[in-house]
Amino acid sequence: GRPLSIMGFGSIKGLSRFTADEIAEMGFDIIWTAFEGVRSGYHKLKGKNIAQLYEDLQSKGVAILSSMIIGFPYQDPVRVREEVRRFQALGPALWQILIYFAFPGTPLHKKAVAEKLFLPAYAENPDYRTFDGFTMHFAHPHFTANELEALQKKIYRDNFERLGPSLVRVVNAWFDGYRNLRDSDNPLLKGRAERMREYVRSAIPGIWPAVVFGPNPRIRAEARSFLKDIESEMGPMSIAERISAWLTLPFCLWTWLTASGSSSGSSGFCSKSWATIS
Protein backbone atom coordinates (compact mmCIF):
# COMPACT_ATOMS: atom_id res chain seq x y z
CA GLY A 1 0.00 0.00 0.00
CA ARG A 2 0.94 3.65 -0.18
CA PRO A 3 2.98 5.12 2.72
CA LEU A 4 1.28 7.33 5.26
CA SER A 5 2.42 10.93 5.57
CA ILE A 6 4.40 11.83 8.69
CA MET A 7 3.57 14.98 10.62
CA GLY A 8 5.68 16.61 13.31
CA PHE A 9 5.86 19.80 15.36
CA GLY A 10 8.76 22.22 15.43
CA SER A 11 9.28 25.75 16.70
CA ILE A 12 11.14 28.26 14.54
CA LYS A 13 13.94 28.11 17.11
CA GLY A 14 14.07 24.31 16.95
CA LEU A 15 13.79 24.02 13.17
CA SER A 16 16.56 26.60 12.75
CA ARG A 17 19.05 24.13 14.22
CA PHE A 18 18.80 21.95 11.11
CA THR A 19 19.08 22.37 7.37
CA ALA A 20 16.05 21.69 5.18
CA ASP A 21 17.83 18.58 3.85
CA GLU A 22 18.31 17.27 7.39
CA ILE A 23 14.65 17.79 8.23
CA ALA A 24 13.66 16.06 4.99
CA GLU A 25 15.97 13.15 5.87
CA MET A 26 14.07 12.79 9.15
CA GLY A 27 11.03 11.84 7.09
CA PHE A 28 8.64 14.68 7.94
CA ASP A 29 6.03 15.41 5.27
CA ILE A 30 4.09 18.07 7.22
CA ILE A 31 5.46 20.24 10.03
CA TRP A 32 3.26 22.25 12.37
CA THR A 33 4.96 25.44 13.46
CA ALA A 34 3.99 28.86 14.79
CA PHE A 35 3.75 32.34 13.37
CA GLU A 36 1.63 33.54 16.34
CA GLY A 37 2.00 37.34 16.20
CA VAL A 38 4.71 39.83 15.24
CA ARG A 39 4.99 41.18 18.78
CA SER A 40 4.00 38.03 20.67
CA GLY A 41 7.50 37.82 22.13
CA TYR A 42 7.70 34.03 22.35
CA HIS A 43 11.28 32.68 22.48
CA LYS A 44 10.27 29.77 20.23
CA LEU A 45 9.91 32.23 17.34
CA LYS A 46 13.57 33.28 17.37
CA GLY A 47 15.77 31.74 14.69
CA LYS A 48 16.06 31.77 10.92
CA ASN A 49 14.10 34.17 8.76
CA ILE A 50 10.66 32.59 8.79
CA ALA A 51 9.92 33.24 5.10
CA GLN A 52 13.19 31.62 4.04
CA LEU A 53 12.62 28.70 6.41
CA TYR A 54 9.17 28.02 4.95
CA GLU A 55 10.48 28.26 1.38
CA ASP A 56 13.43 25.94 2.07
CA LEU A 57 11.26 23.30 3.73
CA GLN A 58 8.64 23.33 0.98
CA SER A 59 11.37 22.87 -1.63
CA LYS A 60 12.18 19.54 0.04
CA GLY A 61 8.56 18.40 0.14
CA VAL A 62 7.77 19.49 3.70
CA ALA A 63 4.33 21.15 3.83
CA ILE A 64 3.85 23.76 6.56
CA LEU A 65 0.91 23.96 8.93
CA SER A 66 1.26 27.41 10.51
CA SER A 67 -0.64 28.88 13.44
CA MET A 68 -1.51 32.51 14.11
CA ILE A 69 -3.05 34.07 17.20
CA ILE A 70 -5.39 37.06 17.23
CA GLY A 71 -6.46 38.92 20.36
CA PHE A 72 -3.08 39.83 21.80
CA PRO A 73 -3.49 43.08 23.78
CA TYR A 74 -1.23 44.98 21.36
CA GLN A 75 -3.33 44.10 18.31
CA ASP A 76 -5.87 46.54 16.89
CA PRO A 77 -7.76 46.10 13.60
CA VAL A 78 -4.96 47.66 11.54
CA ARG A 79 -2.30 45.51 13.19
CA VAL A 80 -4.31 42.32 12.71
CA ARG A 81 -4.83 43.13 9.03
CA GLU A 82 -1.08 43.73 8.58
CA GLU A 83 -0.19 40.49 10.33
CA VAL A 84 -2.73 38.48 8.34
CA ARG A 85 -1.19 39.80 5.13
CA ARG A 86 2.28 38.86 6.37
CA PHE A 87 1.02 35.42 7.36
CA GLN A 88 -0.57 34.88 3.93
CA ALA A 89 2.62 36.00 2.19
CA LEU A 90 4.43 33.11 3.89
CA GLY A 91 2.14 30.79 1.94
CA PRO A 92 1.60 27.97 4.45
CA ALA A 93 -0.10 24.86 3.12
CA LEU A 94 -2.43 24.66 6.10
CA TRP A 95 -3.34 27.22 8.72
CA GLN A 96 -4.71 27.56 12.21
CA ILE A 97 -6.10 30.88 13.45
CA LEU A 98 -6.75 30.90 17.20
CA ILE A 99 -8.01 33.49 19.64
CA TYR A 100 -5.64 34.37 22.48
CA PHE A 101 -6.67 32.51 25.62
CA ALA A 102 -5.19 31.21 28.86
CA PHE A 103 -5.47 27.50 29.55
CA PRO A 104 -5.93 26.63 33.24
CA GLY A 105 -2.68 25.66 34.92
CA THR A 106 -0.47 27.89 32.76
CA PRO A 107 1.40 30.99 33.99
CA LEU A 108 -0.77 33.17 31.74
CA HIS A 109 -3.93 31.79 33.35
CA LYS A 110 -2.59 32.57 36.83
CA LYS A 111 -1.74 36.09 35.69
CA ALA A 112 -5.18 36.54 34.11
CA VAL A 113 -6.89 35.49 37.34
CA ALA A 114 -4.65 37.67 39.52
CA GLU A 115 -5.09 40.74 37.30
CA LYS A 116 -8.82 40.09 36.72
CA LEU A 117 -8.49 40.02 32.95
CA PHE A 118 -11.36 37.61 32.35
CA LEU A 119 -14.75 38.79 31.15
CA PRO A 120 -17.49 38.21 33.77
CA ALA A 121 -18.79 35.05 32.05
CA TYR A 122 -15.36 33.43 32.45
CA ALA A 123 -14.28 34.86 35.79
CA GLU A 124 -16.37 32.44 37.84
CA ASN A 125 -17.46 28.89 36.97
CA PRO A 126 -16.29 29.12 33.35
CA ASP A 127 -17.30 26.54 30.78
CA TYR A 128 -13.95 24.93 30.02
CA ARG A 129 -15.31 23.52 26.78
CA THR A 130 -14.84 27.03 25.39
CA PHE A 131 -11.10 27.01 26.15
CA ASP A 132 -10.40 25.94 22.60
CA GLY A 133 -9.04 29.01 20.83
CA PHE A 134 -12.41 29.91 19.28
CA THR A 135 -13.84 32.00 22.11
CA MET A 136 -12.63 35.34 23.47
CA HIS A 137 -12.38 35.27 27.27
CA PHE A 138 -10.61 38.56 27.98
CA ALA A 139 -11.57 42.20 27.90
CA HIS A 140 -9.66 43.75 25.00
CA PRO A 141 -8.78 47.41 24.39
CA HIS A 142 -9.75 47.28 20.70
CA PHE A 143 -12.30 44.46 20.21
CA THR A 144 -15.42 43.11 21.81
CA ALA A 145 -15.60 39.34 22.15
CA ASN A 146 -18.16 39.13 19.34
CA GLU A 147 -16.04 41.28 17.04
CA LEU A 148 -12.95 39.14 17.54
CA GLU A 149 -14.82 35.86 17.08
CA ALA A 150 -16.36 37.19 13.86
CA LEU A 151 -12.94 38.37 12.69
CA GLN A 152 -11.52 34.88 13.24
CA LYS A 153 -14.11 33.40 10.86
CA LYS A 154 -13.42 36.15 8.36
CA ILE A 155 -9.68 35.39 8.37
CA TYR A 156 -10.29 31.70 7.70
CA ARG A 157 -12.50 32.61 4.74
CA ASP A 158 -10.01 35.19 3.49
CA ASN A 159 -7.18 32.66 3.65
CA PHE A 160 -9.26 30.26 1.58
CA GLU A 161 -10.04 32.96 -0.97
CA ARG A 162 -6.43 34.07 -1.32
CA LEU A 163 -4.45 30.86 -0.78
CA GLY A 164 -6.93 28.25 -2.00
CA PRO A 165 -7.71 24.74 -0.74
CA SER A 166 -5.17 23.35 1.70
CA LEU A 167 -5.20 19.94 0.04
CA VAL A 168 -3.90 21.45 -3.18
CA ARG A 169 -1.23 23.40 -1.29
CA VAL A 170 -0.02 20.34 0.61
CA VAL A 171 0.26 18.29 -2.58
CA ASN A 172 2.03 21.21 -4.26
CA ALA A 173 4.71 21.09 -1.57
CA TRP A 174 5.13 17.35 -2.11
CA PHE A 175 5.33 17.94 -5.85
CA ASP A 176 8.15 20.46 -5.27
CA GLY A 177 9.91 17.88 -3.12
CA TYR A 178 9.65 15.27 -5.87
CA ARG A 179 11.04 17.57 -8.54
CA ASN A 180 13.90 18.90 -6.39
CA LEU A 181 15.01 15.61 -4.87
CA ARG A 182 14.50 13.01 -7.61
CA ASP A 183 18.08 13.42 -8.89
CA SER A 184 19.68 13.65 -5.44
CA ASP A 185 22.84 11.63 -4.73
CA ASN A 186 21.61 11.17 -1.18
CA PRO A 187 19.75 7.83 -1.04
CA LEU A 188 17.47 9.07 1.76
CA LEU A 189 16.42 12.10 -0.26
CA LYS A 190 16.11 10.15 -3.49
CA GLY A 191 13.86 7.67 -1.66
CA ARG A 192 11.88 10.60 -0.31
CA ALA A 193 11.32 11.83 -3.87
CA GLU A 194 9.78 8.50 -4.79
CA ARG A 195 7.49 8.69 -1.77
CA MET A 196 6.50 12.23 -2.75
CA ARG A 197 5.69 10.93 -6.22
CA GLU A 198 3.31 8.35 -4.75
CA TYR A 199 1.66 11.00 -2.58
CA VAL A 200 1.09 13.33 -5.53
CA ARG A 201 -0.18 10.64 -7.82
CA SER A 202 -2.63 9.30 -5.25
CA ALA A 203 -3.93 12.84 -4.56
CA ILE A 204 -4.92 13.66 -8.15
CA PRO A 205 -8.64 12.83 -7.62
CA GLY A 206 -8.67 15.16 -4.60
CA ILE A 207 -7.20 18.05 -6.57
CA TRP A 208 -9.70 17.84 -9.41
CA PRO A 209 -12.63 19.44 -7.52
CA ALA A 210 -10.58 22.63 -7.06
CA VAL A 211 -10.75 23.12 -10.82
CA VAL A 212 -14.56 23.25 -10.65
CA PHE A 213 -15.32 24.44 -7.11
CA GLY A 214 -12.32 26.62 -6.23
CA PRO A 215 -13.35 29.87 -4.50
CA ASN A 216 -12.56 32.15 -7.45
CA PRO A 217 -11.31 32.06 -11.07
CA ARG A 218 -7.65 32.52 -10.09
CA ILE A 219 -7.66 29.57 -7.71
CA ARG A 220 -9.48 27.39 -10.24
CA ALA A 221 -6.96 28.32 -12.95
CA GLU A 222 -4.05 27.55 -10.60
CA ALA A 223 -5.52 24.12 -9.82
CA ARG A 224 -5.96 23.40 -13.54
CA SER A 225 -2.36 24.46 -14.22
CA PHE A 226 -1.12 22.31 -11.34
CA LEU A 227 -2.81 19.22 -12.74
CA LYS A 228 -1.18 19.90 -16.11
CA ASP A 229 2.22 20.21 -14.40
CA ILE A 230 1.70 16.86 -12.67
CA GLU A 231 0.81 15.17 -15.95
CA SER A 232 3.77 16.81 -17.67
CA GLU A 233 6.19 15.52 -15.03
CA MET A 234 4.60 12.17 -14.19
CA GLY A 235 2.62 11.19 -17.25
CA PRO A 236 -1.08 11.50 -18.12
CA MET A 237 -3.83 10.45 -15.78
CA SER A 238 -4.90 6.85 -16.09
CA ILE A 239 -8.50 5.90 -16.83
CA ALA A 240 -8.91 4.82 -13.19
CA GLU A 241 -7.56 8.18 -11.97
CA ARG A 242 -9.92 10.09 -14.27
CA ILE A 243 -12.91 8.08 -13.08
CA SER A 244 -11.93 8.67 -9.44
CA ALA A 245 -11.52 12.38 -10.14
CA TRP A 246 -14.95 12.73 -11.74
CA LEU A 247 -16.58 10.73 -8.94
CA THR A 248 -15.46 13.35 -6.41
CA LEU A 249 -17.48 16.08 -8.12
CA PRO A 250 -21.03 15.05 -7.04
CA PHE A 251 -19.93 14.94 -3.40
CA CYS A 252 -18.28 18.34 -3.66
CA LEU A 253 -21.33 19.77 -5.41
CA TRP A 254 -23.47 18.72 -2.45
CA THR A 255 -20.98 20.30 -0.01
CA TRP A 256 -20.87 23.48 -2.08
CA LEU A 257 -24.66 23.74 -2.18
CA THR A 258 -25.07 23.16 1.56
CA ALA A 259 -22.29 25.65 2.35
CA SER A 260 -23.87 28.22 0.05
CA GLY A 261 -27.08 27.99 2.02
CA SER A 262 -25.35 28.25 5.38
CA SER A 263 -24.88 31.54 7.16
CA SER A 264 -21.63 30.33 8.71
CA GLY A 265 -20.02 29.11 5.47
CA SER A 266 -16.97 26.90 5.49
CA SER A 267 -13.26 27.02 4.83
CA GLY A 268 -13.34 23.42 3.57
CA PHE A 269 -12.20 22.09 0.24
CA CYS A 270 -15.42 22.52 -1.74
CA SER A 271 -16.91 25.51 0.05
CA LYS A 272 -18.04 28.87 -1.29
CA SER A 273 -16.78 31.98 0.46
CA TRP A 274 -17.63 35.62 0.15
CA ALA A 275 -15.92 37.54 2.93
CA THR A 276 -12.48 39.08 2.48
CA ILE A 277 -10.30 41.40 4.50
CA SER A 278 -9.80 44.64 2.66
Secondary structure in CASP SS format (residue, H / E / C, confidence):
PFRMAT SS
TARGET T0000
AUTHOR 0000-0000-0000
METHOD secondary structure of the structure
MODEL  1
G C 1.00
R C 1.00
P C 1.00
L C 1.00
S C 1.00
I C 1.00
M E 1.00
G E 1.00
F E 1.00
G C 1.00
S C 1.00
I H 1.00
K H 1.00
G H 1.00
L H 1.00
S C 1.00
R C 1.00
F C 1.00
T C 1.00
A H 1.00
D H 1.00
E H 1.00
I H 1.00
A H 1.00
E H 1.00
M C 1.00
G C 1.00
F C 1.00
D C 1.00
I E 1.00
I E 1.00
W E 1.00
T E 1.00
A E 1.00
F E 1.00
E E 1.00
G C 1.00
V C 1.00
R C 1.00
S C 1.00
G C 1.00
Y C 1.00
H H 1.00
K H 1.00
L H 1.00
K C 1.00
G C 1.00
K C 1.00
N C 1.00
I H 1.00
A H 1.00
Q H 1.00
L H 1.00
Y H 1.00
E H 1.00
D H 1.00
L H 1.00
Q H 1.00
S H 1.00
K C 1.00
G C 1.00
V C 1.00
A E 1.00
I E 1.00
L E 1.00
S E 1.00
S E 1.00
M E 1.00
I E 1.00
I E 1.00
G C 1.00
F C 1.00
P C 1.00
Y C 1.00
Q C 1.00
D C 1.00
P H 1.00
V H 1.00
R H 1.00
V H 1.00
R H 1.00
E H 1.00
E H 1.00
V H 1.00
R H 1.00
R H 1.00
F H 1.00
Q H 1.00
A H 1.00
L H 1.00
G C 1.00
P C 1.00
A C 1.00
L E 1.00
W E 1.00
Q E 1.00
I E 1.00
L E 1.00
I E 1.00
Y C 1.00
F C 1.00
A C 1.00
F C 1.00
P C 1.00
G C 1.00
T C 1.00
P H 1.00
L H 1.00
H H 1.00
K H 1.00
K H 1.00
A H 1.00
V H 1.00
A H 1.00
E C 1.00
K C 1.00
L C 1.00
F E 1.00
L C 1.00
P H 1.00
A H 1.00
Y H 1.00
A H 1.00
E C 1.00
N C 1.00
P C 1.00
D C 1.00
Y H 1.00
R H 1.00
T H 1.00
F C 1.00
D C 1.00
G C 1.00
F C 1.00
T C 1.00
M C 1.00
H C 1.00
F E 1.00
A C 1.00
H C 1.00
P C 1.00
H C 1.00
F C 1.00
T C 1.00
A H 1.00
N H 1.00
E H 1.00
L H 1.00
E H 1.00
A H 1.00
L H 1.00
Q H 1.00
K H 1.00
K H 1.00
I H 1.00
Y H 1.00
R H 1.00
D H 1.00
N H 1.00
F H 1.00
E H 1.00
R H 1.00
L H 1.00
G C 1.00
P C 1.00
S H 1.00
L H 1.00
V H 1.00
R H 1.00
V H 1.00
V H 1.00
N H 1.00
A H 1.00
W H 1.00
F H 1.00
D H 1.00
G H 1.00
Y H 1.00
R H 1.00
N H 1.00
L H 1.00
R C 1.00
D C 1.00
S C 1.00
D C 1.00
N C 1.00
P H 1.00
L H 1.00
L H 1.00
K H 1.00
G H 1.00
R H 1.00
A H 1.00
E H 1.00
R H 1.00
M H 1.00
R H 1.00
E H 1.00
Y H 1.00
V H 1.00
R H 1.00
S H 1.00
A H 1.00
I H 1.00
P H 1.00
G H 1.00
I H 1.00
W H 1.00
P H 1.00
A H 1.00
V H 1.00
V H 1.00
F H 1.00
G C 1.00
P C 1.00
N C 1.00
P H 1.00
R H 1.00
I H 1.00
R H 1.00
A H 1.00
E H 1.00
A H 1.00
R H 1.00
S H 1.00
F H 1.00
L H 1.00
K H 1.00
D H 1.00
I H 1.00
E H 1.00
S H 1.00
E H 1.00
M H 1.00
G C 1.00
P C 1.00
M C 1.00
S C 1.00
I H 1.00
A H 1.00
E H 1.00
R H 1.00
I H 1.00
S H 1.00
A H 1.00
W H 1.00
L H 1.00
T H 1.00
L H 1.00
P H 1.00
F H 1.00
C H 1.00
L H 1.00
W H 1.00
T H 1.00
W H 1.00
L H 1.00
T H 1.00
A H 1.00
S H 1.00
G C 1.00
S C 1.00
S C 1.00
S C 1.00
G C 1.00
S C 1.00
S C 1.00
G C 1.00
F C 1.00
C C 1.00
S C 1.00
K C 1.00
S C 1.00
W C 1.00
A C 1.00
T C 1.00
I C 1.00
S C 1.00
END
